[in-house]
């Protein structure tokens, strides 16, 4: 029984690491003059989340929380994110000399980032 438990525990760890690789779910859209990025991060607090724009067009999202303590019962399945290190290519580019002033809101497990799209980044076709 002990060996089965160890194998199950290791498979759970591998599953969690894969889950962290492919998640969180991300939606990106343009609303008014903003690029809006929505990221599902349930179970985190806003103090555990770090946002940066790197290399001009990459949104870096890092989040970490402590794993939940083991309960005194049988856990049949556990697959919660405890760490996120996600890089998202943005469809806009920000020069290093420009200061990006965006906003971020975290509510109900969803992080919503709004980045203003400068008119100069658009090319109009006449």
Secondary structure, DSSP 8 states (H G I E B T S, - for coil): -HHHHHHHHHHHHHHHHHHHHH-S-EEEEEETTEEEEEEE-TT--GGGEEEEEETTTEEEEEEE-------SS---------EEEEEEE-SS---TTS---EEEEEETTEEEEEEE--GGG-----
